Amino acid sequence: MLVDSHCHLDFPEFAPELDAVVARARDAGVSHLVTISTRVRRFDEIRAIAERFETVFCTVGTHPHQAAEEPDVTAEELVALSAHPKVVAIGEVGLDYHYDNSPRAAQAHGFRTHIAAARETGLPLVIHARAADDDVAAILEEESAKGAFPFVLHCFTGGADLARRAVALGGYVSFSGVLTFKTGDALRAIAADLPEERLLVETDAPFLAPVPHRGKCNEPAFVRETAKVLAAARGVSLDHIAARTSANFFTLFAKAR
């Protein structure tokens, strides 16, 4: 059994064959899928997909790319929407200094708002961190000092220091198809050293298809390829990594049990 802890089933790439995509994931042994919110104002679309499929769960939140688009989202609104039985996490939210699609101040404000909602609900926070390691770590440490909250660094591409600081706060680290890339040696080294009880796998579909599916539209069934590489990096079997990452998923995303 495997779990895809992060995908985007509401994206247009999946619209023509969403039923088939979910079926292929099931046939590949992927028991649970979490489709991730990028805009609170489009939450109804995310929720409808989660309600449509027994194996699909969802989140509620505003992606840092849309932070300036949704500056008025409040922690109270996030808490209220997260009461839906299919909502298993808050986010994705965080900091992206690679694209800077929203002003950094707006990203940081949204990040802290979502942290407050995660702290209040006890639901995990799904964090997007790109080219912003120092500021992500600083905000996590500052906010954790005010009160702990569960979180995962999704699609991890940061440095070893960010991973170490996140784990020290009780966080999890999730690896996507980037782990399988030819350029992924440094990332595989980080994955090999982290505590196994803090590891997750994901696709971030439709993006970042893993080897050997490069150039294709990524989909949840392909999470197996990332798990294979993670297992190889750590010198364990695929079955071991599948069981361990699935157990970690249900520990962090307890509402999906």
N, C-alpha and C positions, 0 to 999 in steps of 0.2 A: 504493500500500500504506500502511495505517495500522496502528498498534498501540494497543490499550487497555491501558495499563500498570497500571491499578488498577480492579478491579471486585470485586463480592461475589456470586459465582454460587451460593454456598451459602445465601443468604438466602431465606426462604420465598416471597418474591414470584416467584422464578424456578422454583420446584419444579414447577408444572403444565406448563411448556413449556420446559424447559431445552434440549432438543435444538433446538427452533425458535429460541431466542435465539442459540445458538451458530451456527446455520445462517444467520440473518439477518446476524450480524456478518461471517461469511465472504462472503456475497453483497454486503455493503457495502464489501468490500476490506480488512477488518480481519484481518490475518494471524495475530496472536498476542494472546492475552488472558491477563492475570495475575489470578487470583482470590486475594484477600487474606485471610490468617488474622487473626482477631480474638481467638481463644482457642486456646492451645496444646492444651488438653484436648479440643478438638474437631478437632484436626488431621486425624484419620482421615477426616472428612467432606470436608475441603478436598482432601486427597490423592486421594480416590476420584474427585472431579470432574476433577482434572487428569489422572488416569490414563485416564479415560473418553473424553476428547477430545484428539486429536492437537495441536490448536492452543492448548490451555489449559495454562498453567503455574500455579504457586502459590508461596506464601510460608509461613513459620511464625513465629508471634509472638503477643503479647498486646497488644491495643489498650489505650490509657490508660484507657478507660472500665472495662475489666476488670482493671486493675492490682491492685486490692485482692482481686479474686476469685482471681487466680493469683499470689500473692506468692512462691510457692516455685519458680517457673520459674527454672532456672539456665542460664547460658551453655553449660555442657556439654550439657545436654539439647537446647538449640537447635541446637548444632553437630551433634549426633548425628542429629537429625531432618532437618536440612538436607542430609544426604548423599544423600537420595533424588534421583534424576535429574530429577524434575519440579520440585523446589524451587529457585527462582532468586533468592530474596531472604529477608531476615530482617525481620519486622514484620507488621502495622504497629504501631508503638510511638511514644511521644512524650509530649507534654503538652497537655492540654485544660483550660484555665481558664475556658472558657465554660460548660460544664456541670458541671465538678468532680464527675463521677460517682465518682471514686476520690480518696482523699486525695492531695494534691500530693506528699507525701514518697514515697508508694507509686508514683506515676507516675514520679518522678525515678529511683527505684531500678530500676524496670523498664526505663526508658530506658537507663540505664548498663549493665544486664545485657545487653540486646540489642546495644548498641554493642560490648561485648566479644565477642559471638558474630560480629558482622559483621567485626570486626577479625581474628579468628582464621580465619574461613572465606574472607574476601575477597569474600563476597557483599554486594550492596548492602543498606543499611538503608532501609526505607520508613518515613518519619517523618510522623506526624500532629501538626500544630502549630496550635492554635486559641487565640487570645487569650492567647498565652504567648510572644510573640516574643523578649523579652529573655532569658528563662530558657532557651528552646530554643537561641538563639545562644550563650549562655554555656556551656551543657553541650557543645555541638558544638565550641566552641573549646577548652575545657578537655580534652575527651577526645581531640581531634585532636592536641593537644600530646603525648599519651602514645603516639601511633601513629596514622597515617592509616587511614581506612576510607571506603569509598564510600557515598554516601547520596543520597536524593532527598526533597525536601519535597513531599509529595503534596497534591493538591487545594489548591494555594497560595491563601491568602486573607490573608496577612500583609502587612506593610509593606515598603517598598523597602529599609530597612536590613537586615531579616532576609534578604531575597533576596541582597543584596550580600554579606553576611557568609558566607552559605552557599556562594555561588559562589567566594568567595575561598578557601574550604577545599577546593574541588574538587567541591562538591555540584551536584546538578541540581535543577531546579524544574519541577514538573508542574502543568498547568492543567486544570481540569475545566469542566463546564458553567457554573460561576459566571462564567467569563470572558465568557459571552454575555449575561449579565443586563443589564437597563437600568441597574442600579446599579453596573455593573462598570467605569466609566471609569478609576478609579484603578488597578484591577488590570490593565486593558488597557495603561495607560501603563507599568507595571512590566514587563509581558510584552514590550512593544515595545523596551525598553532592555537586556534581558538578552542575554548572548552566545548566539547561536543554537545553539552546540554544547552548551548546557546545558539545552535545552528538551525537555519531554515533554508529551504529552497523555494524558488519561484520562477515564473517565466517573464513577468512584466509584459506579457503578450498584449498587443500584436508586435511589440518591439523585440529586438535583440535575440533573434532566433539562434539557438546554440548550434555548434558543430554537431552533427553533419547537415544541419538544415539551414545554413547560412544562405541568405538571399531569398528565403521563403517568408511568408507571413508566420510569425510565431504563434503558437497555440498551446493551451495547457497540457496537452498530451506530451509535449516536448520537454516537460520538466524532468523527465527520466534521464535525459542526456546530461543535464546539469548535475543531477544526483550521482551519475556514474563518475563524472570528473571529480566531484567532491570526495567520493569514496576513494578514488585512486590517489588523490592528493594526500589523504589521511591514512592510506595503507590499510583500508578495511573493505569489506564487501559492500556491494550495492544493497543487499538485503539489510545489512546493519545500518547504513545511512538512511535508507527508506524508513526503517522502524524508528530510528532515533529522531529524525527530523519531523516525522509525523507525531511522535510523542511530544516533542517540543512545541509543535503547533497547537496541540490540544491543551498544553499547559498555558501557553500565552493567550490563545484565542479560545478561552474556556467556554464561551457562549456557543461555540460551534459544535460542542460535544453532542 
